[in-house]
């Protein structure tokens, strides 16, 4: 789908339905992608866990490793993006490289993975708001009441033009990143804790101590959604240039921010002290660090911006999922109604409503089941998403290699062979570690881990079944016809 800049929906030459449009530049897309990564949530929630059960004070180096692997993956991904016009991200590339059966299997796996992570964040969001209200003297209200209220706001914004979401996410992202950078600067300016600034991340022996595999699993979870740059292709100002730039910018910004901020967290308490506090009070580590280095106001700001961080992630994932559904509908894999764009807002409004309903079902089901919003809703759904997304990136790496070997549309060795192959090796290793350690990610239950595995495989096979039953779904010929009409 090629895009022309427009503030309103575009129509086909024959007066058909409007399609998505926009004038998003690399910066706006990066805002949405980085917001989906929820940087403050990662620093507040994932980093303490990585320190406590991973490789201790050397954990910050895990972000460097993951960034390198994903940058290698992005080389082939963005090179292929110049030759593939669809806006379906992973499944579009997998379809072009490995065929529509594998492509549709991946598409449904992506839908499940992103829906799961959105369900996880709604759980965490409800709990975070309730904790903030009660600690400041407010009433105890069920987490799902807050989650559904936030869902209504997200649904309203998702229904409207993408530029509005981009502006809101930009403001929220600046706030959450800003407070963490202030903490980082305060720690560095004071030279860290009693033992000074940490050097553990620079020591290979310390990186491989403890459980480096588990550390890498927690680290890679912080990058979920970065590939969504390609999902906004139809709303980008200049897709061929905007998408690659946004992808590299997002990865580098996320990687540097995580590595530096987690290192500052370790330095604030010292190597041994950081491991101790991360193990004893992981959920309060960032708040205690802020209070210690920038005062009580800093601790309150962290709590407030943690909520805004979660909201930004929800809005970003909502937009990504809506466009996945929209793209699948326009490839005949889902009902055509879901592929309609709003005449005024130029948004995938029906897909947005469908996504809201699916999120509502998850929240209500979790509430009726009496699940804890953090230890069960967040942990279980995040476990589903982690395995699914890493599997999708691994399959995409294979698709990139096959696509360029088959088409020869680009013969540069680094872009089409060396970097994608190195990225594939790294991702395959991460996938193996994620699958092996899945029980840990879902509270130590091997039964639940097995059920999640069956669910993921079942959804993938379900997508293949759709490809068999609907021969025109996601076919190259069908896609080309739709592209030509736009």
CORKA-V844805 format. One record per backbone hydrogen bond with DSSP energy under -0.5 kcal/mol. NH is the residue of the N-H (numbers start at 0). CO is the residue of the C=O. E is the energy in kcal/mol with one decimal. If there is no record, write none. Layout:
# CORKA-V844805
nh=NH co=CO e=E
nh=NH co=CO e=E
This chain:
# CORKA-V844805
nh=8 co=342 e=-1.4
nh=9 co=18 e=-1.1
nh=12 co=484 e=-0.8
nh=14 co=11 e=-2.3
nh=18 co=9 e=-2.1
nh=20 co=345 e=-0.8
nh=23 co=234 e=-2.5
nh=28 co=24 e=-1.9
nh=29 co=25 e=-2.6
nh=30 co=26 e=-2.2
nh=31 co=27 e=-1.7
nh=32 co=28 e=-2.4
nh=33 co=29 e=-3.2
nh=34 co=30 e=-2.2
nh=35 co=31 e=-1.8
nh=36 co=32 e=-1.3
nh=37 co=33 e=-0.6
nh=37 co=34 e=-1.2
nh=38 co=33 e=-0.6
nh=41 co=37 e=-2.2
nh=42 co=38 e=-2.4
nh=43 co=39 e=-2.7
nh=44 co=40 e=-2.7
nh=45 co=40 e=-0.7
nh=45 co=41 e=-0.8
nh=46 co=41 e=-2.6
nh=48 co=44 e=-0.9
nh=49 co=45 e=-2.7
nh=50 co=46 e=-2.3
nh=51 co=47 e=-2.5
nh=52 co=48 e=-2.8
nh=53 co=49 e=-1.1
nh=55 co=50 e=-0.8
nh=57 co=54 e=-1.6
nh=58 co=55 e=-2.0
nh=60 co=57 e=-1.7
nh=61 co=58 e=-2.4
nh=62 co=58 e=-0.5
nh=62 co=59 e=-1.1
nh=63 co=59 e=-0.8
nh=64 co=60 e=-2.1
nh=65 co=61 e=-2.3
nh=66 co=62 e=-2.2
nh=67 co=63 e=-2.1
nh=68 co=64 e=-2.2
nh=69 co=65 e=-2.5
nh=70 co=66 e=-2.3
nh=71 co=67 e=-2.1
nh=72 co=68 e=-2.0
nh=73 co=69 e=-2.4
nh=74 co=70 e=-1.2
nh=75 co=71 e=-1.0
nh=76 co=72 e=-2.0
nh=77 co=73 e=-3.0
nh=78 co=74 e=-1.7
nh=79 co=75 e=-2.4
nh=80 co=76 e=-1.3
nh=81 co=77 e=-0.8
nh=81 co=78 e=-0.7
nh=82 co=79 e=-1.8
nh=83 co=79 e=-0.9
nh=84 co=82 e=-0.5
nh=90 co=87 e=-1.0
nh=91 co=88 e=-0.6
nh=92 co=88 e=-1.8
nh=93 co=89 e=-2.6
nh=94 co=90 e=-2.3
nh=95 co=91 e=-1.8
nh=96 co=92 e=-1.9
nh=97 co=93 e=-3.5
nh=98 co=94 e=-1.5
nh=102 co=98 e=-2.1
nh=103 co=99 e=-2.9
nh=104 co=100 e=-1.9
nh=105 co=101 e=-2.2
nh=106 co=102 e=-2.1
nh=107 co=103 e=-2.3
nh=108 co=104 e=-1.6
nh=109 co=105 e=-2.5
nh=110 co=106 e=-2.2
nh=111 co=107 e=-2.1
nh=112 co=108 e=-2.5
nh=113 co=109 e=-2.7
nh=114 co=110 e=-2.1
nh=115 co=111 e=-2.5
nh=116 co=112 e=-2.1
nh=117 co=113 e=-1.8
nh=118 co=114 e=-2.2
nh=119 co=115 e=-2.4
nh=120 co=116 e=-2.1
nh=121 co=117 e=-2.1
nh=122 co=118 e=-1.8
nh=123 co=119 e=-2.1
nh=124 co=120 e=-3.0
nh=125 co=121 e=-2.5
nh=126 co=122 e=-1.9
nh=127 co=123 e=-2.6
nh=128 co=124 e=-2.5
nh=129 co=125 e=-2.0
nh=130 co=126 e=-2.5
nh=131 co=127 e=-2.2
nh=132 co=128 e=-2.5
nh=133 co=129 e=-2.7
nh=134 co=130 e=-2.3
nh=135 co=131 e=-0.8
nh=135 co=132 e=-0.6
nh=136 co=133 e=-1.6
nh=137 co=132 e=-3.1
nh=140 co=138 e=-0.6
nh=144 co=141 e=-1.2
nh=145 co=141 e=-1.1
nh=146 co=142 e=-2.2
nh=147 co=143 e=-2.4
nh=148 co=144 e=-1.7
nh=149 co=145 e=-2.5
nh=150 co=146 e=-2.2
nh=151 co=147 e=-1.7
nh=152 co=148 e=-1.3
nh=153 co=149 e=-2.6
nh=154 co=150 e=-2.7
nh=155 co=151 e=-1.8
nh=156 co=152 e=-2.2
nh=157 co=153 e=-2.8
nh=158 co=154 e=-1.3
nh=159 co=155 e=-0.7
nh=159 co=156 e=-0.7
nh=163 co=160 e=-1.3
nh=164 co=160 e=-0.9
nh=165 co=161 e=-2.4
nh=166 co=162 e=-2.0
nh=167 co=163 e=-2.2
nh=168 co=164 e=-2.9
nh=169 co=165 e=-1.8
nh=170 co=166 e=-1.8
nh=171 co=167 e=-2.4
nh=172 co=168 e=-2.7
nh=173 co=169 e=-2.0
nh=174 co=170 e=-1.8
nh=175 co=171 e=-2.3
nh=176 co=172 e=-2.7
nh=177 co=173 e=-2.2
nh=178 co=174 e=-2.0
nh=179 co=175 e=-1.3
nh=180 co=176 e=-2.4
nh=181 co=177 e=-2.1
nh=182 co=178 e=-1.7
nh=183 co=179 e=-2.8
nh=184 co=180 e=-2.7
nh=185 co=181 e=-2.2
nh=186 co=182 e=-2.4
nh=187 co=183 e=-2.6
nh=188 co=184 e=-2.7
nh=189 co=185 e=-1.6
nh=190 co=187 e=-1.2
nh=191 co=186 e=-2.8
nh=192 co=195 e=-0.6
nh=192 co=266 e=-2.7
nh=195 co=192 e=-1.5
nh=201 co=198 e=-1.5
nh=202 co=199 e=-1.8
nh=203 co=201 e=-0.7
nh=206 co=202 e=-2.1
nh=207 co=203 e=-2.1
nh=208 co=205 e=-0.9
nh=210 co=53 e=-2.1
nh=214 co=210 e=-1.9
nh=215 co=211 e=-2.2
nh=216 co=212 e=-1.6
nh=217 co=213 e=-2.2
nh=218 co=214 e=-2.1
nh=219 co=215 e=-2.7
nh=220 co=216 e=-1.3
nh=221 co=217 e=-0.5
nh=221 co=218 e=-1.5
nh=222 co=219 e=-1.8
nh=223 co=220 e=-1.1
nh=225 co=222 e=-2.2
nh=227 co=224 e=-1.7
nh=228 co=225 e=-1.2
nh=229 co=226 e=-1.7
nh=230 co=227 e=-0.7
nh=231 co=227 e=-0.9
nh=231 co=228 e=-0.8
nh=232 co=229 e=-1.4
nh=234 co=231 e=-1.2
nh=235 co=232 e=-1.4
nh=236 co=23 e=-3.4
nh=240 co=237 e=-1.5
nh=241 co=237 e=-3.7
nh=242 co=238 e=-1.7
nh=244 co=240 e=-1.7
nh=245 co=241 e=-2.8
nh=246 co=242 e=-2.4
nh=247 co=243 e=-2.3
nh=248 co=244 e=-2.6
nh=249 co=245 e=-2.6
nh=250 co=246 e=-2.2
nh=251 co=247 e=-2.5
nh=252 co=248 e=-2.7
nh=253 co=249 e=-2.6
nh=254 co=250 e=-2.8
nh=255 co=251 e=-2.7
nh=256 co=252 e=-2.3
nh=257 co=253 e=-2.6
nh=258 co=254 e=-2.5
nh=259 co=255 e=-2.6
nh=260 co=256 e=-2.4
nh=261 co=257 e=-2.5
nh=262 co=258 e=-1.8
nh=263 co=259 e=-2.2
nh=264 co=260 e=-1.9
nh=265 co=261 e=-2.0
nh=266 co=262 e=-2.7
nh=267 co=263 e=-2.1
nh=268 co=264 e=-0.8
nh=268 co=265 e=-1.0
nh=269 co=265 e=-1.7
nh=273 co=269 e=-3.0
nh=274 co=270 e=-1.5
nh=275 co=271 e=-2.1
nh=276 co=272 e=-2.6
nh=277 co=273 e=-2.2
nh=278 co=274 e=-1.5
nh=279 co=275 e=-2.0
nh=280 co=276 e=-2.9
nh=283 co=280 e=-0.9
nh=284 co=280 e=-0.6
nh=284 co=281 e=-0.9
nh=287 co=283 e=-2.7
nh=288 co=284 e=-2.2
nh=289 co=285 e=-2.5
nh=290 co=286 e=-2.5
nh=291 co=287 e=-2.4
nh=292 co=288 e=-2.1
nh=293 co=289 e=-2.9
nh=294 co=289 e=-0.6
nh=294 co=290 e=-1.0
nh=297 co=294 e=-0.6
nh=298 co=294 e=-1.2
nh=299 co=295 e=-2.0
nh=300 co=296 e=-2.6
nh=301 co=297 e=-2.1
nh=302 co=298 e=-1.6
nh=303 co=299 e=-2.2
nh=304 co=300 e=-3.2
nh=305 co=301 e=-1.8
nh=306 co=302 e=-1.3
nh=307 co=303 e=-1.8
nh=308 co=304 e=-2.2
nh=309 co=305 e=-2.1
nh=310 co=306 e=-2.2
nh=311 co=307 e=-2.5
nh=312 co=308 e=-2.1
nh=313 co=309 e=-2.3
nh=314 co=310 e=-2.5
nh=315 co=311 e=-2.4
nh=316 co=312 e=-2.7
nh=317 co=313 e=-2.3
nh=318 co=314 e=-2.1
nh=319 co=315 e=-2.1
nh=320 co=316 e=-2.8
nh=321 co=317 e=-2.4
nh=322 co=318 e=-1.6
nh=323 co=319 e=-1.8
nh=324 co=320 e=-2.6
nh=325 co=321 e=-2.4
nh=326 co=322 e=-2.3
nh=327 co=323 e=-2.5
nh=328 co=324 e=-2.4
nh=329 co=325 e=-1.8
nh=330 co=327 e=-0.8
nh=331 co=328 e=-1.4
nh=332 co=327 e=-2.4
nh=333 co=327 e=-1.0
nh=337 co=334 e=-1.6
nh=338 co=335 e=-2.0
nh=339 co=336 e=-1.4
nh=340 co=17 e=-0.8
nh=341 co=346 e=-3.0
nh=345 co=341 e=-1.6
nh=348 co=346 e=-2.2
nh=349 co=339 e=-0.6
nh=351 co=347 e=-2.4
nh=352 co=348 e=-1.9
nh=353 co=349 e=-2.5
nh=354 co=350 e=-2.3
nh=355 co=351 e=-2.0
nh=356 co=352 e=-2.4
nh=357 co=353 e=-2.2
nh=358 co=354 e=-2.1
nh=359 co=355 e=-2.4
nh=360 co=356 e=-2.3
nh=361 co=357 e=-1.8
nh=362 co=358 e=-2.3
nh=363 co=359 e=-2.7
nh=364 co=360 e=-2.7
nh=365 co=361 e=-2.4
nh=366 co=362 e=-2.4
nh=367 co=363 e=-2.8
nh=368 co=364 e=-1.9
nh=369 co=366 e=-1.1
nh=370 co=365 e=-2.3
nh=375 co=371 e=-1.3
nh=376 co=371 e=-2.9
nh=377 co=372 e=-1.1
nh=378 co=373 e=-1.6
nh=379 co=375 e=-2.6
nh=380 co=375 e=-0.5
nh=380 co=376 e=-1.8
nh=381 co=377 e=-2.1
nh=382 co=378 e=-1.7
nh=383 co=379 e=-2.0
nh=384 co=380 e=-2.2
nh=385 co=381 e=-2.6
nh=386 co=382 e=-1.8
nh=387 co=383 e=-2.1
nh=388 co=384 e=-2.9
nh=389 co=385 e=-1.9
nh=390 co=386 e=-2.2
nh=391 co=387 e=-2.1
nh=392 co=388 e=-2.3
nh=393 co=389 e=-2.0
nh=394 co=390 e=-2.4
nh=395 co=391 e=-2.4
nh=396 co=392 e=-2.0
nh=397 co=393 e=-1.6
nh=398 co=394 e=-2.3
nh=399 co=395 e=-2.5
nh=400 co=396 e=-1.9
nh=401 co=397 e=-2.4
nh=402 co=398 e=-2.8
nh=403 co=399 e=-2.1
nh=404 co=400 e=-1.8
nh=405 co=401 e=-2.0
nh=406 co=402 e=-2.7
nh=407 co=403 e=-1.5
nh=415 co=411 e=-2.2
nh=416 co=412 e=-2.1
nh=417 co=412 e=-2.4
nh=418 co=413 e=-1.9
nh=420 co=416 e=-2.2
nh=421 co=417 e=-2.4
nh=422 co=418 e=-2.6
nh=423 co=419 e=-2.2
nh=424 co=420 e=-2.1
nh=425 co=421 e=-2.1
nh=426 co=422 e=-2.7
nh=427 co=423 e=-2.8
nh=428 co=424 e=-1.9
nh=429 co=425 e=-2.0
nh=430 co=426 e=-2.8
nh=431 co=427 e=-2.3
nh=432 co=428 e=-2.2
nh=433 co=429 e=-2.3
nh=434 co=430 e=-2.5
nh=435 co=431 e=-2.4
nh=436 co=432 e=-2.0
nh=437 co=434 e=-1.1
nh=439 co=436 e=-0.8
nh=440 co=436 e=-1.3
nh=441 co=437 e=-1.2
nh=442 co=439 e=-1.2
nh=443 co=438 e=-3.5
nh=444 co=438 e=-0.6
nh=444 co=441 e=-0.6
nh=445 co=443 e=-0.7
nh=448 co=444 e=-1.9
nh=449 co=445 e=-2.2
nh=450 co=446 e=-2.2
nh=451 co=447 e=-2.4
nh=452 co=448 e=-2.2
nh=453 co=449 e=-2.3
nh=454 co=450 e=-2.4
nh=455 co=451 e=-2.6
nh=456 co=452 e=-2.3
nh=457 co=453 e=-2.7
nh=458 co=454 e=-2.5
nh=459 co=455 e=-2.0
nh=460 co=456 e=-2.6
nh=461 co=457 e=-2.0
nh=462 co=458 e=-1.9
nh=463 co=459 e=-1.6
nh=464 co=460 e=-2.2
nh=465 co=461 e=-1.9
nh=466 co=462 e=-1.8
nh=467 co=463 e=-1.8
nh=468 co=464 e=-2.6
nh=469 co=465 e=-2.4
nh=472 co=469 e=-2.0
nh=473 co=330 e=-3.5
nh=474 co=471 e=-1.4
nh=478 co=474 e=-2.5
nh=479 co=475 e=-2.4
nh=480 co=476 e=-2.0
nh=481 co=477 e=-2.0
nh=482 co=478 e=-2.6
nh=483 co=479 e=-2.5
nh=484 co=480 e=-1.7
nh=485 co=481 e=-0.6
nh=485 co=482 e=-1.0
